[in-house]
């Protein structure tokens, strides 16, 4: 996954939890609490394929340092009907096909989607 502002990319990482309301992620840099960003998420498939990234508006709700990384909570901001439909499709795919996305054995970390795209 990637966090981006108008000035450019501010952090990259992997999600640990995704819902219609937001997500939790482990990142390589600390975003400012309250900052409004675009978050780009993509599914990483077990067969080494990657989905097209989905860009969604979000706000950084919290951030905690974890060693060399940062765990963050993002809340999605109001989305268009298309953005909502694509997010629902991502969530539905993860629920219906858990074995088709990367897991701890095939990814460098045990998280099923990548935000670095």
Secondary structure, DSSP 8 states (H G I E B T S, - for coil): -EEEETTEEEEEEEEEEE-SSEEEEEESS---TT-EEEEEEEEBBTTS-B---EEEEEEEEEEEEETTEEEEEEEE----HHHHHHHHHHHHHHHH-GGGB--TTTSSSS-SEE---
